[in-house]
Amino acid sequence: MSATASKKAPLPEDILARKGKEPIVSLTAYTTPMAQLMDDHCDFVLVGDSVGMVLHGMPSTLGVTMDMMIMHGQAVARGLNRAMMVIDMPFGSYEESREQAFRNAARLMRETGAGAVKLEGGVEMAPTIAFLVARGIPVMAHVGLTPQSINTLGGYKVQGRGEAGDALMADAQAVAEAGAFCVVLEKVPTSLADRVTADIAIPTIGIGAGAGCDGQILVLDDMLGLFTAFKAKFVKRFANLGDDAQSAIADYAAEVRARSFPAAEHSFGDAVPDKSATKTEEKK
């Protein structure tokens, strides 16, 4: 085990303590292999409800269920040793009442081992956040562009421009005062994100909110070029693995059709292996 892999996973209070210090690094993950790849590099890993769009081909996050989040949360947990896991509460699992939110948040944490849950909403969700925190559920908040509200927001638009900036500031202040240990700022003007970051006492995690936030998050499949249905302006492609994969699949298909794969080195002969020779080789 590597030295980094043996480190203790941070707790929500550790993320909170990073306010104004070294930037917090985070990515989304939905599967064990991807979680393993990012474990040494991320402070926390988010099991995002974006899984509905990225892995299941849904048009939005609204169709994601509790069972889906639990399944993917369990998969991600198997791949993490040192990063904290945070899991999204899906649409419809917390808005009805504080009691509903607690039941579902407790279930998500109990069945996945997540260190915290994330939910969307500002002023209107502050009482729910306070209710959860008071009952032992660490909460990461999410304001600005909240994908579960795209039908009321009018799509994936920048939030907080002009006079709307005051409302977004109020949202961030409300979730901080309610006890959230950090807040995701999605798709907001950089100047506003800087103001929010300077004004509230909890870390801000930006996604399309500029470099002044206390940390950053991206969807892994976006930044690796695996999910290409659309590309947001705030996504930087750090690799183009989707293109590489298509090329590899095309090569595979060509070799199968040409009967050049599998070759001899990928096939098995009729002769029974000499076990004594194998043991002699092992002793050398």
C-alpha positions in Angstrom: 0.0 0.0 0.0 1.3 3.4 -0.9 2.0 6.1 1.7 -0.8 8.2 0.4 -3.3 5.3 0.3 -2.7 4.6 4.0 -3.7 8.1 5.1 -6.9 8.5 7.1 -9.8 9.8 5.0 -10.7 13.4 5.9 -13.9 14.2 7.8 -16.3 17.0 7.0 -14.7 19.0 9.8 -11.4 18.6 8.1 -12.8 20.0 4.8 -14.3 22.9 6.8 -10.9 23.6 8.3 -9.5 24.1 4.8 -11.3 27.4 4.4 -8.9 29.9 2.9 -6.0 27.5 2.8 -4.7 25.0 0.2 -7.3 24.5 -2.5 -9.6 21.5 -2.0 -9.6 19.0 -4.9 -12.6 16.9 -5.8 -14.1 14.9 -8.6 -17.2 12.9 -9.2 -17.1 9.1 -9.5 -19.7 6.4 -10.2 -17.7 3.2 -10.3 -15.0 1.3 -8.4 -12.2 1.6 -11.0 -12.6 5.4 -11.4 -12.7 5.9 -7.7 -9.4 3.9 -7.4 -7.8 6.2 -10.0 -8.7 9.4 -8.1 -8.3 8.2 -4.5 -4.7 9.4 -4.1 -5.4 12.8 -5.6 -8.8 14.0 -4.2 -9.7 15.3 -0.8 -13.3 14.2 -1.3 -15.1 12.2 -4.1 -18.7 13.0 -5.0 -21.1 10.3 -6.1 -23.1 12.7 -8.2 -26.6 12.3 -9.4 -25.1 13.3 -12.8 -24.7 9.5 -13.1 -28.1 9.5 -14.6 -26.9 11.5 -17.6 -23.4 10.3 -17.8 -23.8 6.5 -17.4 -27.5 5.9 -17.9 -28.3 8.2 -20.8 -31.0 10.2 -19.1 -31.8 13.7 -20.4 -31.4 15.2 -16.9 -30.7 14.2 -13.3 -34.4 14.1 -12.4 -34.9 10.4 -13.1 -32.2 9.3 -10.7 -33.5 7.2 -7.8 -32.3 6.4 -4.2 -31.5 2.8 -5.3 -29.3 4.1 -8.1 -27.4 6.4 -5.8 -26.9 3.6 -3.3 -25.7 1.1 -5.9 -23.2 3.6 -7.3 -22.2 4.8 -3.8 -21.4 1.3 -2.8 -19.3 0.8 -5.9 -17.3 4.0 -5.3 -16.8 3.2 -1.6 -15.0 0.0 -2.7 -12.4 2.0 -4.6 -11.6 4.6 -1.9 -9.0 4.4 0.9 -8.1 7.9 1.7 -10.6 10.3 0.1 -13.9 11.1 1.8 -17.0 10.1 -0.1 -20.0 12.5 -0.4 -23.2 11.3 -2.0 -25.9 13.3 -3.7 -29.5 13.1 -2.5 -31.6 12.6 -5.6 -34.5 14.7 -6.7 -37.6 14.0 -4.6 -35.8 12.4 -1.7 -35.5 15.5 0.6 -37.8 18.3 -0.5 -41.1 17.1 1.0 -40.1 17.5 4.6 -37.2 17.6 7.0 -38.2 14.1 8.3 -38.2 12.7 4.7 -34.8 14.2 4.2 -33.4 12.6 7.4 -34.8 9.2 6.6 -33.2 9.2 3.1 -30.0 10.8 4.2 -29.5 8.3 7.0 -30.2 5.5 4.5 -27.7 6.8 2.0 -25.0 7.0 4.7 -25.8 3.7 6.3 -25.9 1.7 3.1 -22.9 3.3 1.3 -20.6 4.4 4.1 -20.6 8.0 2.8 -19.1 10.6 5.0 -21.7 13.3 4.1 -24.6 14.0 1.8 -25.1 16.8 -0.7 -28.4 18.5 -1.4 -29.4 21.4 -3.6 -31.0 24.6 -2.6 -30.4 27.8 -0.6 -32.6 29.8 1.7 -35.6 27.4 1.2 -33.5 24.4 2.2 -31.6 25.9 5.2 -34.1 24.6 7.8 -33.7 21.1 6.4 -29.9 21.4 6.5 -30.0 22.6 10.1 -32.4 19.6 10.9 -30.0 17.1 9.4 -26.9 18.5 10.9 -28.5 18.6 14.4 -29.1 14.9 13.9 -25.6 13.8 12.9 -25.9 14.1 9.1 -23.0 16.2 7.6 -24.4 18.3 4.7 -22.6 19.8 1.7 -24.9 22.4 0.1 -25.2 23.3 -3.5 -26.4 26.7 -4.8 -26.3 28.6 -8.1 -27.2 26.4 -11.0 -29.0 23.5 -9.3 -29.5 20.8 -12.0 -32.5 19.3 -10.2 -34.3 22.7 -10.7 -33.6 23.1 -14.4 -37.3 23.1 -15.2 -37.9 26.2 -13.0 -34.5 27.8 -13.8 -35.2 27.6 -17.6 -32.3 25.3 -18.4 -28.6 25.2 -17.7 -28.1 29.0 -17.4 -25.6 31.1 -15.5 -27.1 32.1 -12.2 -26.5 35.2 -10.1 -26.0 37.9 -12.7 -27.2 41.4 -12.0 -29.8 41.8 -9.3 -30.0 38.0 -8.9 -26.6 38.1 -7.3 -28.1 39.3 -4.0 -30.4 36.3 -3.9 -27.5 33.9 -4.5 -25.5 35.6 -1.8 -28.4 35.1 0.6 -28.6 31.4 -0.4 -24.9 30.9 0.4 -25.2 32.7 3.7 -28.2 30.7 4.7 -26.7 27.3 4.1 -23.5 28.3 5.9 -25.5 29.6 8.9 -27.6 26.4 8.8 -24.5 24.3 9.4 -23.4 23.0 6.0 -19.6 22.3 6.1 -19.1 23.5 2.5 -21.1 24.7 -0.5 -20.8 24.0 -4.2 -21.2 27.1 -6.4 -22.2 26.1 -9.9 -22.1 28.2 -13.0 -22.0 31.7 -11.3 -20.1 34.8 -12.4 -16.5 34.8 -11.1 -16.9 38.1 -9.3 -19.9 36.9 -7.4 -18.2 33.6 -6.5 -15.3 35.6 -5.1 -17.6 37.7 -3.0 -19.4 34.7 -1.7 -16.1 33.0 -0.9 -14.9 36.1 1.0 -18.2 36.5 2.9 -19.1 33.1 4.2 -17.2 31.0 6.8 -17.4 27.7 5.0 -15.4 26.6 2.0 -16.8 27.2 -1.5 -16.3 24.4 -4.1 -16.5 25.9 -7.6 -17.7 24.3 -10.8 -17.9 27.1 -13.4 -17.3 29.7 -10.6 -13.7 30.8 -11.2 -10.4 30.1 -9.5 -11.1 32.1 -6.4 -13.2 29.4 -4.7 -11.7 27.4 -1.9 -11.8 24.2 -4.1 -12.9 22.8 -7.4 -14.9 19.9 -8.7 -15.6 18.5 -12.2 -17.4 15.5 -13.5 -14.6 12.9 -14.1 -16.1 11.7 -17.4 -16.2 15.3 -18.7 -12.6 16.2 -17.9 -11.4 12.9 -19.4 -13.3 13.4 -22.6 -15.4 10.2 -22.0 -18.8 12.0 -21.8 -19.2 14.2 -24.9 -23.0 14.6 -25.3 -22.3 18.2 -24.6 -19.4 20.3 -23.2 -19.9 23.1 -20.8 -17.7 26.2 -21.0 -16.3 25.5 -17.6 -15.1 22.0 -18.5 -11.4 21.6 -19.4 -10.6 18.4 -21.2 -7.5 17.1 -19.5 -7.6 14.0 -21.8 -9.6 12.8 -24.8 -10.1 9.2 -23.8 -13.3 8.9 -25.7 -11.5 9.4 -28.9 -8.8 6.9 -27.9 -11.5 4.4 -26.9 -13.3 4.8 -30.3 -10.0 4.2 -32.1 -9.2 1.1 -30.1 -12.7 -0.3 -30.6 -12.4 0.3 -34.4 -9.0 -1.5 -34.4 -10.5 -4.4 -32.4 -13.4 -4.7 -34.8 -11.1 -4.7 -37.9 -8.9 -7.4 -36.4 -11.8 -9.6 -35.6 -13.2 -9.3 -39.1 -9.8 -10.0 -40.6 -9.4 -13.0 -38.2 -6.1 -11.6 -37.0 -7.4 -11.5 -33.5 -7.1 -13.6 -31.4 -3.6 -14.5 -32.5 -1.6 -17.5 -31.3 -0.3 -15.6 -28.2 -4.0 -15.0 -27.1 -5.0 -18.7 -27.6 -4.5 -22.0 -25.8 -3.0 -25.2 -27.3 -3.9 -28.9 -26.7 -0.8 -29.9 -24.8 -1.1 -30.4 -21.1 1.5 -28.2 -19.3 4.4 -30.0 -17.6 3.8 -29.4 -13.9 7.2 -30.6 -12.9 8.9 -28.1 -15.2 6.7 -25.3 -13.8 7.7 -26.1 -10.3 11.4 -26.2 -11.2 11.0 -22.7 -12.8 9.3 -21.5 -9.6 12.2 -22.6 -7.5 14.8 -20.8 -9.5 
